[in-house]
Amino acid sequence: MVLTLLVKFALLPLAYKMAHTQKKMKEISPKIKEIQKKHKDDKQKQTMEIMALYKEHKVKPLSSFLNLLIQLPIIIGLYWVLLKSGLPEIKTELLYNFVKIPDSVNMHLFNISMSDKSVFFAVLAGLSQFYYAHLTHKDMTFTEEDDKDSFKADFQKSLQLQMKFVLPVFIAFIAYSLGAGLALYFLVSNLFMVGQEYYFRFKKVK
């Protein structure tokens, strides 16, 4: 839990930039639609003008993926430590020379072993992901122009639906499959992001 919070606080500046990007994307959305309408028959020209618009407003749409990529080594590391290291048995050959060998390792939280599968923590991880998705997508709206483009509207609504309902189920499944330790990571991470979202809204990211 402490490790998760340290990681999240370290990534806070990046998360703030992501929130700034999302706000900018919302602001320039009408201009993007105007460009798409103006060059609907010339996709190359459309792409070039949209990229120029991003550059003008200093928007980096793909920056959000960086936050996910940075966390992957943490998730993989936790997986190996909690499930593949042999804990609570201590393998002294895996320790650095300056690390004091502990007498024992307590792997339990609320009487649940962090190296075992846990329905309890998996469900909590899924529910927290659902609430975070609900919080971040509840302000999404579809204009009359979007509704005219049935494919675009259907795609956006489908994506929103998957983020809100499918992703939490997937997270719960992964959290259960990989053990309570990683489920706890997802849970604490999601709760932190919920608090972060409220903080950014209160602060009104500029």
Backbone as ProteinMPNN parsed JSONL, in Angstrom:
{"seq_chain_A": "MVLTLLVKFALLPLAYKMAHTQKKMKEISPKIKEIQKKHKDDKQKQTMEIMALYKEHKVKPLSSFLNLLIQLPIIIGLYWVLLKSGLPEIKTELLYNFVKIPDSVNMHLFNISMSDKSVFFAVLAGLSQFYYAHLTHKDMTFTEEDDKDSFKADFQKSLQLQMKFVLPVFIAFIAYSLGAGLALYFLVSNLFMVGQEYYFRFKKVK", "coords_chain_A": {"N_chain_A": [[0.833, -1.207, 0.0], [1.934, 1.237, 0.799], [3.979, 1.405, -1.086], [2.435, 1.624, -3.425], [1.191, 4.131, -3.02], [3.466, 5.765, -2.979], [4.352, 5.463, -5.615], [2.157, 6.584, -6.973], [2.171, 9.238, -6.016], [4.602, 10.019, -7.064], [3.967, 9.986, -9.746], [2.203, 12.022, -9.938], [2.687, 14.66, -11.091], [2.692, 13.968, -13.816], [0.12, 12.985, -14.059], [-1.279, 15.325, -13.647], [-0.619, 16.718, -15.95], [-1.893, 15.081, -17.785], [-4.567, 15.552, -17.086], [-4.693, 18.218, -17.766], [-4.305, 17.983, -20.525], [-6.637, 16.58, -21.25], [-8.549, 18.529, -20.646], [-7.855, 20.538, -22.467], [-8.288, 19.14, -24.84], [-11.04, 18.905, -24.768], [-11.732, 21.563, -25.01], [-10.835, 22.251, -27.597], [-12.311, 20.613, -29.123], [-14.645, 21.444, -30.691], [-13.333, 22.78, -32.798], [-11.894, 20.707, -33.935], [-13.951, 19.124, -34.913], [-14.923, 20.882, -36.79], [-12.807, 20.971, -38.61], [-12.803, 18.298, -39.437], [-15.267, 18.202, -40.716], [-14.863, 20.076, -42.739], [-12.819, 18.952, -44.274], [-13.734, 16.414, -45.031], [-13.532, 14.752, -47.204], [-10.9, 14.504, -47.685], [-8.694, 12.87, -46.119], [-5.976, 12.974, -45.49], [-5.313, 15.73, -45.52], [-7.047, 16.486, -43.508], [-5.973, 15.145, -41.268], [-3.446, 16.405, -41.109], [-4.143, 19.074, -40.521], [-5.435, 18.757, -38.069], [-3.317, 17.788, -36.511], [-1.701, 20.05, -36.61], [-3.31, 21.771, -35.199], [-3.25, 20.541, -32.67], [-0.547, 20.999, -32.117], [-0.472, 23.777, -32.033], [-1.997, 24.321, -29.758], [-0.531, 23.006, -27.925], [-1.046, 20.302, -27.281], [-0.884, 16.919, -26.399], [-2.098, 14.113, -27.328], [-1.448, 11.377, -26.947], [-0.124, 11.194, -24.582], [-1.311, 10.138, -22.328], [-0.955, 7.406, -22.357], [1.579, 7.055, -21.431], [1.552, 7.148, -18.661], [0.367, 4.696, -18.042], [2.268, 2.91, -19.095], [4.514, 3.398, -17.499], [3.72, 2.269, -15.117], [3.677, -0.442, -15.59], [6.192, -1.903, -15.135], [6.137, -1.849, -12.327], [3.857, -3.363, -11.69], [4.599, -5.839, -12.794], [6.871, -6.338, -11.258], [5.737, -6.556, -8.665], [4.205, -8.824, -9.082], [6.156, -10.84, -9.455], [7.5, -10.706, -6.998], [5.491, -11.263, -5.087], [4.308, -13.661, -5.959], [6.167, -15.323, -7.224], [8.505, -15.4, -5.82], [8.673, -17.115, -3.729], [7.965, -16.384, -1.213], [6.149, -16.808, 1.883], [8.604, -17.99, 2.533], [12.043, -17.389, 2.915], [14.418, -16.653, 0.585], [17.628, -16.498, 0.793], [19.619, -16.156, -1.093], [18.621, -14.424, -2.914], [18.735, -11.954, -1.825], [20.319, -8.743, -1.372], [23.669, -8.061, -0.193], [23.723, -6.119, 1.792], [21.254, -6.202, 2.921], [19.375, -6.943, 5.736], [18.665, -10.148, 6.928], [15.425, -11.116, 7.489], [13.644, -12.592, 10.274], [11.149, -13.693, 9.784], [8.456, -13.402, 7.374], [5.561, -11.582, 7.168], [2.773, -12.245, 5.396], [0.145, -11.543, 5.402], [-2.935, -9.711, 5.359], [-5.691, -8.477, 6.961], [-6.198, -11.11, 7.631], [-5.849, -12.366, 5.195], [-3.835, -13.904, 2.85], [-1.365, -12.315, 0.945], [-0.217, -13.514, -1.194], [-1.989, -15.324, -2.124], [-5.004, -16.079, -4.011], [-7.772, -13.836, -3.935], [-11.111, -13.31, -3.613], [-12.427, -11.27, -2.328], [-10.661, -8.948, -2.329], [-10.367, -8.753, -5.076], [-12.954, -8.165, -6.008], [-13.322, -5.683, -4.747], [-11.327, -4.253, -6.077], [-12.371, -4.247, -8.68], [-14.816, -2.853, -8.273], [-13.881, -0.36, -7.406], [-12.564, 0.453, -9.716], [-14.755, 0.658, -11.41], [-16.163, 2.803, -10.219], [-14.319, 4.858, -10.554], [-14.208, 4.997, -13.361], [-16.86, 5.712, -13.842], [-16.887, 8.225, -12.666], [-15.09, 9.68, -14.257], [-16.254, 9.608, -16.757], [-18.817, 10.563, -16.626], [-19.392, 13.146, -17.367], [-19.345, 13.188, -20.074], [-20.811, 14.059, -23.109], [-23.048, 13.933, -25.953], [-23.364, 15.586, -28.947], [-25.805, 17.027, -31.261], [-24.601, 16.966, -33.714], [-22.84, 14.86, -33.439], [-24.66, 12.772, -33.177], [-25.694, 12.687, -35.738], [-23.657, 11.55, -37.132], [-23.688, 8.445, -37.153], [-21.951, 6.226, -36.915], [-19.698, 7.262, -35.606], [-20.875, 8.188, -33.232], [-21.913, 5.792, -32.21], [-19.539, 4.38, -31.849], [-18.183, 5.936, -29.91], [-19.998, 5.789, -27.784], [-19.955, 3.047, -27.368], [-17.291, 2.671, -26.61], [-17.264, 4.169, -24.244], [-19.069, 2.668, -22.756], [-17.692, 0.24, -22.521], [-15.419, 1.051, -21.074], [-16.633, 1.716, -18.716], [-18.053, -0.549, -17.808], [-17.017, -3.042, -18.825], [-14.192, -2.929, -18.482], [-13.847, -2.732, -15.565], [-14.733, -5.335, -14.838], [-12.823, -6.856, -16.145], [-10.503, -5.968, -14.807], [-11.088, -6.901, -12.237], [-11.059, -9.655, -12.729], [-8.364, -10.053, -13.53], [-7.123, -9.163, -11.198], [-7.964, -11.095, -9.402], [-6.852, -13.387, -10.554], [-4.085, -12.921, -10.415], [-3.54, -12.694, -7.75], [-3.925, -11.603, -4.266], [-2.179, -9.562, -3.503], [-1.572, -8.006, -5.803], [-4.162, -7.295, -6.403], [-4.695, -5.643, -4.265], [-2.954, -3.59, -4.898], [-4.19, -2.567, -7.249], [-6.592, -1.722, -6.083], [-5.855, 0.275, -4.137], [-4.581, 2.011, -5.874], [-6.691, 2.788, -7.594], [-8.413, 4.064, -5.759], [-6.79, 6.17, -5.024], [-6.672, 7.529, -7.475], [-9.328, 8.29, -7.734], [-9.573, 10.141, -5.62], [-7.671, 11.909, -6.599], [-8.918, 12.791, -8.944], [-11.117, 14.213, -7.897], [-9.681, 16.188, -6.587], [-8.385, 17.538, -8.727], [-10.643, 18.533, -10.011], [-11.662, 20.229, -8.08], [-9.567, 22.005, -7.891], [-9.612, 22.976, -10.409], [-8.185, 22.491, -13.061], [-5.895, 24.166, -15.14]], "CA_chain_A": [[0.0, 0.0, 0.0], [2.853, 2.381, 0.846], [4.626, 1.431, -2.394], [1.448, 2.135, -4.383], [1.033, 5.57, -2.79], [4.705, 6.418, -3.41], [4.323, 5.477, -7.081], [1.126, 7.527, -7.407], [2.635, 10.596, -5.749], [5.672, 10.283, -8.025], [3.343, 10.181, -11.059], [1.214, 13.096, -9.843], [2.896, 15.699, -12.119], [2.256, 13.422, -15.102], [-1.345, 12.927, -14.014], [-1.769, 16.697, -13.806], [-0.481, 17.027, -17.38], [-2.963, 14.349, -18.463], [-5.812, 16.286, -16.832], [-4.587, 19.432, -18.583], [-4.514, 17.56, -21.917], [-8.06, 16.262, -21.409], [-9.276, 19.794, -20.641], [-7.56, 21.178, -23.745], [-8.964, 18.367, -25.893], [-12.454, 19.265, -24.709], [-11.858, 22.941, -25.481], [-10.609, 22.351, -29.041], [-13.173, 19.635, -29.795], [-15.427, 22.055, -31.779], [-12.446, 23.069, -33.923], [-11.578, 19.425, -34.568], [-15.146, 18.747, -35.683], [-14.997, 21.789, -37.933], [-11.798, 20.5, -39.571], [-13.286, 17.034, -39.986], [-16.366, 18.506, -41.63], [-14.307, 20.83, -43.859], [-11.982, 18.085, -45.113], [-14.261, 15.056, -44.891], [-13.156, 13.951, -48.369], [-9.438, 14.479, -47.78], [-8.248, 12.43, -44.797], [-4.602, 13.416, -45.259], [-5.395, 17.145, -45.152], [-7.735, 16.515, -42.222], [-4.997, 14.741, -40.249], [-2.407, 17.438, -41.0], [-4.687, 20.256, -39.84], [-5.686, 18.393, -36.669], [-2.01, 17.745, -35.864], [-1.28, 21.442, -36.472], [-4.126, 22.312, -34.107], [-2.653, 20.005, -31.445], [0.73, 21.685, -31.892], [-0.775, 25.165, -31.681], [-2.503, 24.36, -28.382], [0.405, 22.202, -27.114], [-1.777, 19.12, -26.816], [-0.273, 15.628, -26.748], [-3.155, 13.133, -27.035], [-0.939, 10.056, -26.578], [0.619, 11.261, -23.324], [-1.985, 9.35, -21.29], [-0.43, 6.043, -22.362], [2.847, 7.034, -20.696], [1.225, 6.842, -17.266], [0.14, 3.256, -17.966], [3.522, 2.213, -19.382], [5.405, 3.537, -16.351], [3.264, 1.396, -14.035], [3.841, -1.858, -15.948], [7.283, -2.546, -14.377], [5.72, -1.998, -10.926], [2.928, -4.497, -11.64], [5.383, -7.055, -13.052], [7.718, -6.546, -10.084], [4.899, -7.069, -7.581], [3.816, -10.193, -9.435], [7.278, -11.745, -9.183], [7.805, -10.71, -5.561], [4.42, -11.867, -4.296], [3.902, -14.994, -6.411], [7.258, -16.141, -7.762], [9.715, -15.331, -4.995], [8.651, -18.168, -2.725], [7.538, -15.865, 0.09], [6.942, -16.234, 2.983], [9.94, -18.577, 2.681], [13.042, -16.385, 2.567], [15.538, -17.159, -0.202], [18.715, -15.56, 1.1], [20.453, -15.907, -2.277], [18.006, -13.352, -3.698], [18.899, -10.69, -1.109], [21.593, -8.046, -1.453], [24.508, -8.288, 0.991], [23.456, -5.123, 2.83], [19.896, -6.395, 3.429], [19.307, -7.826, 6.898], [17.759, -11.268, 6.716], [14.38, -11.12, 8.531], [13.323, -13.897, 10.866], [9.955, -14.186, 9.094], [7.754, -12.417, 6.568], [4.115, -11.671, 7.338], [2.149, -12.046, 4.089], [-1.299, -11.451, 5.603], [-3.64, -8.476, 5.65], [-7.069, -8.884, 7.282], [-6.163, -12.582, 7.615], [-5.789, -12.834, 3.809], [-2.466, -13.952, 2.362], [-1.193, -11.504, -0.255], [0.262, -14.37, -2.283], [-3.103, -16.184, -2.545], [-6.115, -15.422, -4.703], [-8.769, -13.317, -3.005], [-12.32, -12.767, -4.231], [-12.734, -10.027, -1.616], [-9.869, -7.847, -2.863], [-10.626, -8.667, -6.517], [-14.231, -7.45, -6.156], [-13.079, -4.288, -4.371], [-10.556, -3.648, -7.163], [-13.308, -4.028, -9.775], [-15.771, -1.804, -7.899], [-13.177, 0.932, -7.388], [-12.341, 0.799, -11.115], [-16.062, 1.078, -11.931], [-16.484, 4.14, -9.719], [-13.407, 5.81, -11.197], [-14.669, 5.147, -14.744], [-18.117, 6.471, -13.776], [-16.555, 9.603, -12.31], [-14.385, 10.351, -15.346], [-17.036, 9.604, -17.989], [-20.198, 11.02, -16.436], [-19.571, 14.452, -18.002], [-19.313, 13.054, -21.527], [-22.092, 14.298, -23.768], [-23.047, 13.774, -27.39], [-24.089, 16.665, -29.586], [-26.625, 16.646, -32.408], [-23.68, 16.675, -34.816], [-22.354, 13.492, -33.194], [-25.752, 11.835, -33.438], [-25.845, 12.559, -37.186], [-22.635, 10.585, -37.548], [-24.088, 7.295, -36.354], [-20.8, 5.37, -36.631], [-18.896, 7.925, -34.581], [-21.627, 8.183, -31.974], [-21.964, 4.41, -31.719], [-18.193, 4.009, -31.399], [-17.908, 6.636, -28.659], [-20.857, 5.224, -26.744], [-19.457, 1.695, -27.109], [-16.052, 2.819, -25.851], [-17.641, 4.621, -22.909], [-19.701, 1.532, -22.089], [-16.648, -0.732, -22.195], [-14.592, 1.604, -20.011], [-17.396, 1.786, -17.475], [-18.543, -1.843, -17.336], [-16.168, -4.181, -19.198], [-12.872, -2.798, -17.858], [-13.866, -3.152, -14.155], [-14.821, -6.805, -14.776], [-11.501, -7.347, -16.556], [-9.582, -5.679, -13.705], [-11.415, -7.835, -11.153], [-10.584, -10.981, -13.144], [-6.903, -10.039, -13.458], [-6.761, -9.03, -9.78], [-8.169, -12.396, -8.774], [-5.923, -14.354, -11.145], [-2.7, -12.642, -10.039], [-3.362, -12.743, -6.308], [-4.433, -10.506, -3.441], [-1.206, -8.472, -3.461], [-1.803, -7.132, -6.951], [-5.514, -6.761, -6.247], [-4.56, -4.528, -3.327], [-2.321, -2.512, -5.668], [-5.233, -1.973, -8.089], [-7.572, -1.059, -5.215], [-5.279, 1.51, -3.599], [-4.324, 2.863, -7.032], [-7.968, 3.361, -8.045], [-8.89, 4.999, -4.733], [-5.946, 7.361, -5.144], [-7.08, 8.244, -8.685], [-10.623, 8.921, -7.437], [-9.235, 11.337, -4.85], [-6.951, 12.79, -7.515], [-9.912, 13.377, -9.842], [-11.843, 15.227, -7.124], [-8.743, 17.285, -6.317], [-8.214, 18.306, -9.955], [-11.894, 19.253, -10.281], [-11.73, 21.312, -7.089], [-8.51, 22.959, -8.233], [-9.93, 23.485, -11.743], [-6.949, 22.427, -13.852], [-5.829, 25.186, -16.188]], "C_chain_A": [[0.867, 1.256, 0.0], [3.558, 2.536, -0.497], [3.689, 2.034, -3.45], [1.291, 3.646, -4.253], [2.275, 6.336, -3.23], [4.75, 6.542, -4.931], [3.344, 6.532, -7.578], [1.529, 8.978, -7.162], [3.754, 10.983, -6.713], [5.111, 10.605, -9.406], [2.343, 11.345, -11.068], [1.436, 14.214, -10.866], [2.439, 15.234, -13.506], [0.737, 13.349, -15.173], [-1.945, 14.315, -14.195], [-1.703, 17.111, -15.277], [-1.56, 16.321, -18.189], [-4.295, 15.066, -18.301], [-5.845, 17.566, -17.655], [-4.864, 19.11, -20.054], [-5.984, 17.277, -22.184], [-8.906, 17.534, -21.473], [-9.092, 20.522, -21.972], [-8.275, 20.473, -24.897], [-10.446, 18.721, -25.943], [-12.69, 20.658, -25.283], [-11.749, 23.037, -27.002], [-11.474, 21.368, -29.828], [-14.031, 20.252, -30.906], [-14.587, 22.357, -33.019], [-12.079, 21.8, -34.681], [-12.748, 18.976, -35.443], [-15.298, 19.608, -36.934], [-14.022, 21.359, -39.031], [-12.256, 19.21, -40.239], [-14.4, 17.246, -41.0], [-15.845, 19.176, -42.899], [-13.539, 19.932, -44.82], [-12.445, 16.626, -45.027], [-13.879, 14.147, -46.055], [-11.647, 13.866, -48.564], [-8.861, 14.156, -46.403], [-6.834, 12.907, -44.474], [-4.567, 14.88, -44.812], [-6.037, 17.302, -43.782], [-6.768, 16.206, -41.093], [-3.944, 15.812, -40.025], [-2.914, 18.657, -40.239], [-4.985, 19.976, -38.37], [-4.376, 18.35, -35.894], [-1.475, 19.155, -35.652], [-2.038, 22.119, -35.333], [-3.601, 21.831, -32.757], [-1.379, 20.761, -31.09], [0.506, 23.12, -31.434], [-1.202, 25.287, -30.224], [-1.663, 23.511, -27.422], [-0.289, 21.007, -26.461], [-1.073, 17.861, -27.308], [-1.255, 14.516, -26.385], [-2.648, 11.787, -26.536], [-0.208, 10.042, -25.241], [0.001, 10.406, -22.227], [-1.459, 7.923, -21.216], [0.861, 5.933, -21.558], [2.626, 6.655, -19.245], [1.025, 5.346, -17.068], [1.436, 2.481, -18.15], [4.475, 2.253, -18.199], [5.027, 2.557, -15.243], [3.478, -0.095, -14.333], [4.994, -2.537, -15.21], [6.928, -2.774, -12.908], [4.828, -3.23, -10.78], [3.68, -5.81, -11.83], [6.263, -7.387, -11.851], [6.94, -7.11, -8.907], [4.489, -8.514, -7.833], [4.926, -11.176, -9.078], [7.594, -11.834, -7.7], [6.762, -11.502, -4.779], [4.113, -13.313, -4.689], [5.05, -15.894, -6.83], [8.519, -16.162, -6.902], [9.784, -16.431, -3.958], [8.263, -17.689, -1.344], [6.285, -16.594, 0.564], [8.278, -16.922, 3.259], [10.969, -17.574, 2.177], [14.205, -17.045, 1.829], [16.688, -16.165, -0.075], [19.575, -15.239, -0.117], [19.887, -14.787, -3.153], [18.204, -11.976, -3.059], [20.269, -10.072, -1.375], [22.341, -8.23, -0.139], [24.175, -7.338, 2.133], [22.058, -5.261, 3.436], [19.924, -7.376, 4.599], [18.269, -8.91, 6.66], [16.71, -11.295, 7.831], [14.132, -12.527, 9.068], [12.126, -14.531, 10.167], [9.322, -13.047, 8.304], [6.254, -12.637, 6.734], [3.433, -11.297, 6.024], [0.65, -11.787, 4.197], [-1.77, -10.024, 5.876], [-5.109, -8.835, 5.802], [-7.213, -10.416, 7.186], [-6.211, -13.165, 6.202], [-4.345, -12.784, 3.341], [-2.363, -13.196, 1.047], [-0.689, -12.317, -1.442], [-0.826, -15.304, -2.804], [-4.15, -15.372, -3.305], [-7.17, -14.988, -3.684], [-9.943, -12.72, -3.768], [-12.642, -11.405, -3.629], [-11.986, -8.843, -2.22], [-10.103, -7.665, -4.361], [-11.909, -7.882, -6.787], [-14.057, -5.975, -5.811], [-12.297, -3.552, -5.462], [-11.467, -3.32, -8.342], [-14.28, -2.893, -9.489], [-15.108, -0.422, -7.898], [-12.88, 1.405, -8.806], [-13.639, 1.302, -11.754], [-16.389, 2.503, -11.483], [-15.604, 5.194, -10.367], [-13.834, 6.068, -12.641], [-15.958, 5.966, -14.798], [-17.841, 7.95, -13.531], [-15.949, 10.355, -13.484], [-15.194, 10.426, -16.636], [-18.434, 10.199, -17.839], [-20.465, 12.374, -17.099], [-19.552, 14.382, -19.52], [-20.712, 13.227, -22.102], [-21.936, 14.139, -25.263], [-23.938, 14.833, -28.011], [-24.95, 16.129, -30.718], [-25.752, 16.279, -33.602], [-23.13, 15.265, -34.685], [-23.423, 12.472, -33.549], [-25.992, 11.631, -34.931], [-24.84, 11.558, -37.742], [-22.834, 9.333, -36.702], [-22.906, 6.409, -35.984], [-19.962, 5.956, -35.498], [-19.59, 7.882, -33.224], [-21.663, 6.786, -31.363], [-20.61, 3.976, -31.174], [-17.881, 4.645, -30.046], [-18.726, 6.062, -27.506], [-20.402, 3.819, -26.36], [-18.187, 1.742, -26.271], [-16.338, 3.229, -24.419], [-18.239, 3.471, -22.098], [-18.661, 0.509, -21.649], [-15.767, -0.241, -21.058], [-15.321, 1.549, -18.67], [-17.769, 0.417, -16.928], [-17.593, -3.014, -17.63], [-14.823, -4.124, -18.493], [-12.873, -3.18, -16.375], [-13.943, -4.667, -13.983], [-13.474, -7.417, -15.127], [-10.48, -7.148, -15.438], [-9.82, -6.644, -12.546], [-10.902, -9.237, -11.474], [-9.068, -11.076, -13.028], [-6.444, -9.994, -12.002], [-6.927, -10.357, -9.051], [-7.133, -13.401, -9.263], [-4.494, -14.175, -10.631], [-2.481, -12.569, -8.534], [-3.764, -11.474, -5.583], [-3.487, -9.314, -3.401], [-1.402, -7.487, -4.593], [-3.203, -6.539, -6.924], [-5.493, -5.55, -5.318], [-3.925, -3.333, -4.018], [-3.359, -1.792, -6.525], [-6.22, -1.17, -7.247], [-7.053, 0.282, -4.718], [-5.034, 2.513, -4.724], [-5.608, 3.55, -7.507], [-8.512, 4.377, -7.048], [-8.084, 6.298, -4.774], [-6.386, 8.196, -6.346], [-8.438, 8.913, -8.523], [-10.398, 10.219, -6.66], [-8.543, 12.379, -5.712], [-7.91, 13.518, -8.451], [-10.705, 14.47, -9.135], [-10.956, 16.446, -6.863], [-8.577, 18.168, -7.547], [-9.469, 19.114, -10.284], [-12.046, 20.44, -9.334], [-10.742, 22.424, -7.446], [-8.772, 23.631, -9.563], [-8.651, 23.625, -12.573], [-6.988, 23.424, -14.99], [-4.885, 24.719, -17.305]], "O_chain_A": [[0.575, 2.221, -0.707], [3.721, 3.651, -0.995], [4.109, 2.855, -4.265], [1.262, 4.36, -5.256], [2.166, 7.428, -3.788], [5.132, 7.581, -5.471], [3.657, 7.29, -8.496], [1.266, 9.849, -7.992], [3.846, 12.137, -7.132], [5.694, 11.393, -10.151], [1.712, 11.617, -12.089], [0.467, 14.683, -11.463], [1.869, 16.012, -14.272], [0.141, 13.617, -16.216], [-2.993, 14.467, -14.822], [-2.609, 17.77, -15.787], [-2.083, 16.875, -19.155], [-5.065, 15.179, -19.255], [-6.891, 17.954, -18.176], [-5.56, 19.856, -20.743], [-6.523, 17.681, -23.214], [-9.858, 17.616, -22.249], [-10.048, 21.055, -22.535], [-8.798, 21.116, -25.807], [-11.035, 18.824, -27.019], [-13.695, 20.912, -25.947], [-12.476, 23.805, -27.631], [-11.381, 21.297, -31.054], [-14.147, 19.653, -31.975], [-15.057, 22.211, -34.147], [-11.965, 21.806, -35.907], [-12.557, 18.508, -36.565], [-15.736, 19.14, -37.985], [-14.354, 21.376, -40.216], [-12.117, 19.044, -41.451], [-14.467, 16.556, -42.017], [-16.316, 18.888, -43.999], [-13.596, 20.122, -46.035], [-11.621, 15.715, -44.957], [-13.895, 12.923, -45.924], [-11.174, 13.227, -49.503], [-8.574, 15.058, -45.616], [-6.526, 13.208, -43.321], [-3.88, 15.229, -43.851], [-5.625, 18.148, -42.989], [-6.737, 16.908, -40.082], [-3.583, 16.1, -38.884], [-2.198, 19.212, -39.405], [-4.809, 20.85, -37.521], [-4.312, 18.816, -34.756], [-0.858, 19.432, -34.623], [-1.48, 22.935, -34.599], [-3.515, 22.611, -31.808], [-1.152, 21.118, -29.934], [1.209, 23.618, -30.554], [-0.821, 26.234, -29.535], [-2.029, 23.321, -26.262], [-0.139, 20.746, -25.268], [-0.713, 17.752, -28.48], [-1.246, 14.028, -25.255], [-3.346, 11.115, -25.776], [0.277, 8.995, -24.81], [0.694, 9.99, -21.299], [-1.501, 7.294, -20.159], [1.203, 4.859, -21.063], [3.425, 5.922, -18.662], [1.454, 4.784, -16.06], [1.68, 1.503, -17.443], [5.165, 1.273, -17.917], [5.892, 2.069, -14.516], [3.46, -0.916, -13.416], [4.813, -3.642, -14.699], [7.355, -3.76, -12.307], [5.012, -4.039, -9.871], [3.433, -6.781, -11.115], [6.393, -8.548, -11.464], [7.406, -8.024, -8.226], [4.435, -9.325, -6.909], [4.671, -12.217, -8.472], [7.92, -12.909, -7.196], [7.103, -12.311, -3.916], [3.701, -14.107, -3.843], [4.915, -17.117, -6.792], [9.483, -16.857, -7.22], [10.839, -16.661, -3.366], [8.229, -18.478, -0.399], [5.443, -16.964, -0.254], [9.019, -16.48, 4.137], [10.781, -16.974, 1.118], [14.896, -17.897, 2.388], [16.717, -15.133, -0.745], [20.194, -14.176, -0.177], [20.581, -14.262, -4.024], [17.885, -10.953, -3.666], [21.253, -10.782, -1.577], [21.74, -8.517, 0.896], [24.321, -7.693, 3.303], [21.709, -4.526, 4.36], [20.427, -8.493, 4.475], [17.144, -8.632, 6.245], [17.06, -11.476, 8.997], [14.386, -13.52, 8.386], [12.082, -15.746, 9.975], [9.616, -11.875, 8.538], [5.74, -13.725, 6.478], [3.514, -10.148, 5.59], [-0.049, -11.808, 3.184], [-1.087, -9.242, 6.537], [-5.711, -9.42, 4.902], [-8.228, -10.929, 6.715], [-6.574, -14.328, 6.026], [-3.699, -11.739, 3.425], [-3.169, -13.403, 0.139], [-0.734, -11.846, -2.578], [-0.625, -15.997, -3.801], [-4.173, -14.143, -3.243], [-7.425, -15.683, -2.7], [-9.783, -11.735, -4.488], [-13.077, -10.494, -4.334], [-12.603, -7.842, -2.583], [-10.044, -6.542, -4.862], [-11.951, -7.039, -7.683], [-14.587, -5.11, -6.508], [-12.56, -2.383, -5.744], [-11.357, -2.248, -8.936], [-14.542, -2.064, -10.359], [-15.706, 0.561, -8.336], [-12.931, 2.603, -9.087], [-13.626, 2.249, -12.539], [-16.844, 3.317, -12.287], [-16.067, 6.287, -10.692], [-13.828, 7.211, -13.099], [-16.133, 6.807, -15.68], [-18.486, 8.818, -14.12], [-16.251, 11.53, -13.693], [-14.867, 11.216, -17.522], [-19.159, 10.324, -18.826], [-21.616, 12.72, -17.364], [-19.725, 15.401, -20.189], [-21.671, 12.613, -21.634], [-20.824, 14.201, -25.788], [-25.109, 14.968, -27.657], [-24.858, 14.961, -31.095], [-26.101, 15.408, -34.399], [-22.97, 14.556, -35.678], [-23.133, 11.436, -34.147], [-26.431, 10.563, -35.358], [-25.125, 10.821, -38.687], [-22.211, 9.185, -35.651], [-22.85, 5.89, -34.869], [-19.57, 5.256, -34.565], [-18.972, 7.579, -32.204], [-21.469, 6.616, -30.159], [-20.538, 3.285, -30.158], [-17.376, 3.978, -29.143], [-18.22, 5.873, -26.4], [-20.45, 3.437, -25.191], [-18.02, 0.957, -25.338], [-15.732, 2.704, -23.484], [-17.954, 3.32, -20.91], [-18.734, -0.025, -20.542], [-15.403, -1.017, -20.175], [-14.702, 1.359, -17.622], [-17.802, 0.23, -15.711], [-17.391, -3.877, -16.776], [-14.351, -5.131, -17.966], [-11.969, -3.899, -15.949], [-13.301, -5.226, -13.094], [-13.032, -8.374, -14.491], [-9.686, -8.044, -15.15], [-8.87, -7.145, -11.945], [-10.373, -9.925, -10.601], [-8.54, -12.054, -12.497], [-5.505, -10.689, -11.614], [-6.123, -10.701, -8.184], [-6.598, -14.179, -8.473], [-3.775, -15.155, -10.434], [-1.347, -12.398, -8.086], [-3.923, -10.415, -6.189], [-3.935, -8.175, -3.279], [-1.399, -6.275, -4.378], [-3.411, -5.41, -7.37], [-6.184, -4.559, -5.555], [-4.306, -2.191, -3.762], [-3.414, -0.563, -6.537], [-6.637, -0.079, -7.637], [-7.723, 1.305, -4.858], [-5.249, 3.713, -4.554], [-5.61, 4.749, -7.787], [-9.013, 5.43, -7.441], [-8.629, 7.385, -4.582], [-6.467, 9.421, -6.257], [-8.683, 9.973, -9.098], [-10.959, 11.262, -6.998], [-8.792, 13.578, -5.578], [-7.745, 14.708, -8.721], [-10.942, 15.534, -9.706], [-11.418, 17.586, -6.91], [-8.618, 19.394, -7.445], [-9.377, 20.239, -10.774], [-12.498, 21.514, -9.73], [-11.041, 23.611, -7.32], [-8.243, 24.708, -9.84], [-8.118, 24.719, -12.757], [-7.978, 23.522, -15.715], [-4.688, 25.435, -18.287]]}, "name": "protein", "num_of_chains": 1, "seq": "MVLTLLVKFALLPLAYKMAHTQKKMKEISPKIKEIQKKHKDDKQKQTMEIMALYKEHKVKPLSSFLNLLIQLPIIIGLYWVLLKSGLPEIKTELLYNFVKIPDSVNMHLFNISMSDKSVFFAVLAGLSQFYYAHLTHKDMTFTEEDDKDSFKADFQKSLQLQMKFVLPVFIAFIAYSLGAGLALYFLVSNLFMVGQEYYFRFKKVK"}
